[in-house]
């Protein structure tokens, strides 16, 4: 009886492992068609100004147009960049720029595909009140 249970457990583990390996996605690090090669992230504040990092991760050299627009569509920043792996940091001067809503646009010259990232900022007051029994 113990032998049968032991064999059954081993068989279930083998089947579960085989099934998991068959149903899992196959992802190759060199394949740029899987995932998004463009990433925009908020990385914190520098001198009380928000800082964003734009990463363009390509498998080959490509040319891009990067532009930052405000809520009214005015172009605040625009640049052509070319390369395989590009990292740009943007520190926004909130004294000069109204940062209620910004749009980061990245246009690929090769595919003519546009990726748009919208950045919004919400300010709210949080007050914690703690009552402890002494």
GROMACS elastic network, one bead per residue, 0.5 to 0.9 nm:
[ bonds ]
;  ai    aj funct       b0    kb
    1     4     6  0.51744   500
    1     5     6  0.63240   500
    1     6     6  0.86277   500
    2     5     6  0.51702   500
    2     6     6  0.60743   500
    2     7     6  0.86050   500
    3     6     6  0.51042   500
    3     7     6  0.61626   500
    3     8     6  0.85105   500
    4     7     6  0.51663   500
    4     8     6  0.60528   500
    4     9     6  0.86408   500
    5     9     6  0.61347   500
    5    10     6  0.86062   500
    6     9     6  0.51904   500
    6    10     6  0.62718   500
    6    11     6  0.86025   500
    7    10     6  0.51176   500
    7    11     6  0.60590   500
    7    12     6  0.86118   500
    8    11     6  0.50264   500
    8    12     6  0.61636   500
    8    13     6  0.86600   500
    9    12     6  0.51392   500
    9    13     6  0.62255   500
    9    14     6  0.86265   500
   10    13     6  0.51671   500
   10    14     6  0.61477   500
   10    15     6  0.85796   500
   11    14     6  0.51293   500
   11    15     6  0.60892   500
   11    16     6  0.85453   500
   12    15     6  0.51233   500
   12    16     6  0.60474   500
   12    17     6  0.85460   500
   13    16     6  0.51427   500
   13    17     6  0.61241   500
   13    18     6  0.85594   500
   14    17     6  0.52048   500
   14    18     6  0.61280   500
   14    19     6  0.85430   500
   15    18     6  0.50973   500
   15    19     6  0.59879   500
   15    20     6  0.84686   500
   16    19     6  0.51077   500
   16    20     6  0.60241   500
   16    21     6  0.85820   500
   17    20     6  0.51487   500
   17    21     6  0.62049   500
   17    22     6  0.86561   500
   18    21     6  0.52395   500
   18    22     6  0.62499   500
   18    23     6  0.87902   500
   19    22     6  0.51463   500
   19    23     6  0.62257   500
   19    24     6  0.85836   500
   20    23     6  0.53788   500
   20    24     6  0.60460   500
   21    24     6  0.54777   500
   21    25     6  0.85501   500
   22    25     6  0.82326   500
   27    30     6  0.88536   500
   27    31     6  0.77101   500
   27    34     6  0.73206   500
   28    31     6  0.54803   500
   28    32     6  0.86839   500
   28    34     6  0.80998   500
   29    32     6  0.77398   500
   29    34     6  0.87534   500
   30    59     6  0.67301   500
   31    34     6  0.60361   500
   31    35     6  0.87697   500
   31    59     6  0.76049   500
   32    35     6  0.70414   500
   32    36     6  0.76692   500
   32    37     6  0.66719   500
   32    57     6  0.82711   500
   32    58     6  0.64935   500
   32    59     6  0.62451   500
   33    36     6  0.76059   500
   33    37     6  0.82894   500
   34    37     6  0.84358   500
   35    38     6  0.89549   500
   36    39     6  0.71995   500
   36    57     6  0.85218   500
   37    55     6  0.77770   500
   37    56     6  0.57416   500
   37    58     6  0.61041   500
   38    54     6  0.73311   500
   38    55     6  0.57816   500
   38    57     6  0.63652   500
   38    58     6  0.85337   500
   38   106     6  0.82237   500
   38   115     6  0.79333   500
   39    53     6  0.80646   500
   39    54     6  0.57581   500
   39    55     6  0.51617   500
   39    56     6  0.66588   500
   39    57     6  0.83246   500
   40    52     6  0.69090   500
   40    53     6  0.57019   500
   40    55     6  0.64305   500
   40    56     6  0.89337   500
   40   104     6  0.84566   500
   40   117     6  0.73584   500
   41    51     6  0.87538   500
   41    52     6  0.56112   500
   41    53     6  0.54088   500
   41    54     6  0.66480   500
   41    55     6  0.85536   500
   42    45     6  0.87463   500
   42    50     6  0.75676   500
   42    51     6  0.61313   500
   42    53     6  0.64163   500
   43    50     6  0.79062   500
   43    51     6  0.57990   500
   43    52     6  0.56273   500
   43    53     6  0.66570   500
   44    49     6  0.83567   500
   44    50     6  0.59413   500
   44    51     6  0.55640   500
   44    52     6  0.74482   500
   45    48     6  0.55124   500
   45    49     6  0.51538   500
   45    51     6  0.55351   500
   45    52     6  0.88726   500
   45    91     6  0.81693   500
   46    49     6  0.52838   500
   46    50     6  0.64761   500
   46    51     6  0.66086   500
   46    91     6  0.74286   500
   47    50     6  0.84503   500
   48    93     6  0.88243   500
   48    94     6  0.88352   500
   49    91     6  0.62963   500
   49    92     6  0.58983   500
   49    93     6  0.58989   500
   49    94     6  0.64758   500
   49    95     6  0.89472   500
   50    90     6  0.81902   500
   50    91     6  0.57685   500
   50    92     6  0.57796   500
   50    93     6  0.77809   500
   50    94     6  0.79674   500
   51    89     6  0.67938   500
   51    90     6  0.54856   500
   51    92     6  0.65035   500
   52    88     6  0.83508   500
   52    89     6  0.56720   500
   52    90     6  0.51496   500
   52    91     6  0.65543   500
   52    92     6  0.83078   500
   53    87     6  0.69439   500
   53    88     6  0.57619   500
   53    90     6  0.63331   500
   53    91     6  0.89382   500
   54    86     6  0.79956   500
   54    87     6  0.56727   500
   54    88     6  0.51947   500
   54    89     6  0.63092   500
   54    90     6  0.80440   500
   55    85     6  0.74312   500
   55    86     6  0.58081   500
   55    88     6  0.66447   500
   55    89     6  0.88386   500
   56    83     6  0.86975   500
   56    84     6  0.76260   500
   56    85     6  0.56688   500
   56    87     6  0.63759   500
   56    88     6  0.86650   500
   57    60     6  0.89287   500
   57    84     6  0.65051   500
   57    86     6  0.66029   500
   57    87     6  0.84993   500
   58    61     6  0.69508   500
   58    62     6  0.74131   500
   58    83     6  0.81216   500
   58    84     6  0.50972   500
   58    85     6  0.58827   500
   58    86     6  0.84562   500
   59    62     6  0.88571   500
   59    84     6  0.62543   500
   59    85     6  0.79978   500
   60    83     6  0.76400   500
   60    84     6  0.52454   500
   60    85     6  0.85122   500
   61    82     6  0.66977   500
   61    85     6  0.80081   500
   62    81     6  0.83485   500
   62    82     6  0.55543   500
   62    83     6  0.55183   500
   62    84     6  0.62844   500
   62   108     6  0.74744   500
   62   109     6  0.74859   500
   62   110     6  0.68132   500
   63    80     6  0.70753   500
   63    81     6  0.57301   500
   63    83     6  0.66191   500
   63    84     6  0.88396   500
   63   107     6  0.85774   500
   63   108     6  0.62722   500
   63   109     6  0.56010   500
   63   110     6  0.69612   500
   64    79     6  0.83068   500
   64    80     6  0.57062   500
   64    81     6  0.53312   500
   64    82     6  0.62217   500
   64    83     6  0.86482   500
   64   106     6  0.65041   500
   64   107     6  0.54377   500
   64   109     6  0.57032   500
   64   110     6  0.82500   500
   65    78     6  0.71128   500
   65    79     6  0.57452   500
   65    81     6  0.63512   500
   65    82     6  0.88099   500
   65   105     6  0.78634   500
   65   106     6  0.57072   500
   65   107     6  0.51207   500
   65   108     6  0.67321   500
   65   109     6  0.74355   500
   66    77     6  0.78639   500
   66    78     6  0.55236   500
   66    79     6  0.53164   500
   66    80     6  0.63122   500
   66    81     6  0.75318   500
   66   104     6  0.72654   500
   66   105     6  0.57439   500
   66   107     6  0.66287   500
   67    75     6  0.68121   500
   67    76     6  0.74277   500
   67    77     6  0.53369   500
   67    79     6  0.65041   500
   67    80     6  0.88560   500
   67   103     6  0.81204   500
   67   104     6  0.58864   500
   67   105     6  0.52282   500
   67   106     6  0.66824   500
   67   107     6  0.86584   500
   68    74     6  0.84228   500
   68    75     6  0.59037   500
   68    76     6  0.54760   500
   68    77     6  0.50711   500
   68    78     6  0.65089   500
   68   102     6  0.68980   500
   68   103     6  0.56347   500
   68   105     6  0.63189   500
   69    72     6  0.76665   500
   69    73     6  0.53736   500
   69    74     6  0.53253   500
   69    76     6  0.54547   500
   69    77     6  0.72185   500
   69    78     6  0.89261   500
   69   101     6  0.87682   500
   69   102     6  0.57163   500
   69   103     6  0.51492   500
   69   104     6  0.65934   500
   69   105     6  0.79942   500
   70    73     6  0.53465   500
   70    74     6  0.55386   500
   70    75     6  0.67911   500
   70    76     6  0.68596   500
   70    97     6  0.80237   500
   70    98     6  0.74291   500
   70    99     6  0.74741   500
   70   100     6  0.84362   500
   70   101     6  0.63190   500
   70   103     6  0.64388   500
   71    74     6  0.75229   500
   71    98     6  0.82521   500
   71    99     6  0.82731   500
   71   100     6  0.74425   500
   71   101     6  0.53335   500
   71   102     6  0.59449   500
   71   103     6  0.76912   500
   73    76     6  0.89664   500
   73   102     6  0.89030   500
   73   103     6  0.85458   500
   75    78     6  0.70204   500
   76    97     6  0.84932   500
   81    86     6  0.80260   500
   82    85     6  0.89180   500
   82    86     6  0.78387   500
   83    86     6  0.62059   500
   92    95     6  0.87674   500
   92    96     6  0.85308   500
   92    97     6  0.72020   500
   92    99     6  0.82751   500
   93    96     6  0.56692   500
   93    97     6  0.59883   500
   93    98     6  0.88230   500
   93    99     6  0.88691   500
   94    98     6  0.61683   500
   94    99     6  0.63182   500
   95    98     6  0.75559   500
   98   101     6  0.76148   500
   98   102     6  0.85067   500
   99   102     6  0.62537   500
   99   119     6  0.82008   500
   99   120     6  0.71538   500
   99   121     6  0.68347   500
  100   119     6  0.79928   500
  100   120     6  0.55056   500
  100   121     6  0.54415   500
  100   122     6  0.75599   500
  101   118     6  0.69464   500
  101   119     6  0.55763   500
  101   121     6  0.68501   500
  102   117     6  0.82488   500
  102   118     6  0.57538   500
  102   119     6  0.50481   500
  102   120     6  0.65503   500
  103   116     6  0.65347   500
  103   117     6  0.55477   500
  103   119     6  0.61387   500
  103   120     6  0.88512   500
  104   115     6  0.81429   500
  104   116     6  0.56383   500
  104   117     6  0.50396   500
  104   118     6  0.64103   500
  104   119     6  0.78434   500
  105   114     6  0.67567   500
  105   115     6  0.57402   500
  105   117     6  0.64765   500
  105   118     6  0.87865   500
  106   113     6  0.82563   500
  106   114     6  0.56661   500
  106   115     6  0.51912   500
  106   116     6  0.64751   500
  106   117     6  0.85937   500
  107   110     6  0.89129   500
  107   111     6  0.84570   500
  107   112     6  0.62585   500
  107   113     6  0.57162   500
  107   115     6  0.64452   500
  107   116     6  0.86948   500
  108   111     6  0.56002   500
  108   112     6  0.50415   500
  108   113     6  0.54144   500
  108   114     6  0.65121   500
  108   115     6  0.85218   500
  109   112     6  0.50542   500
  109   113     6  0.76505   500
  110   113     6  0.81069   500
  111   114     6  0.87895   500
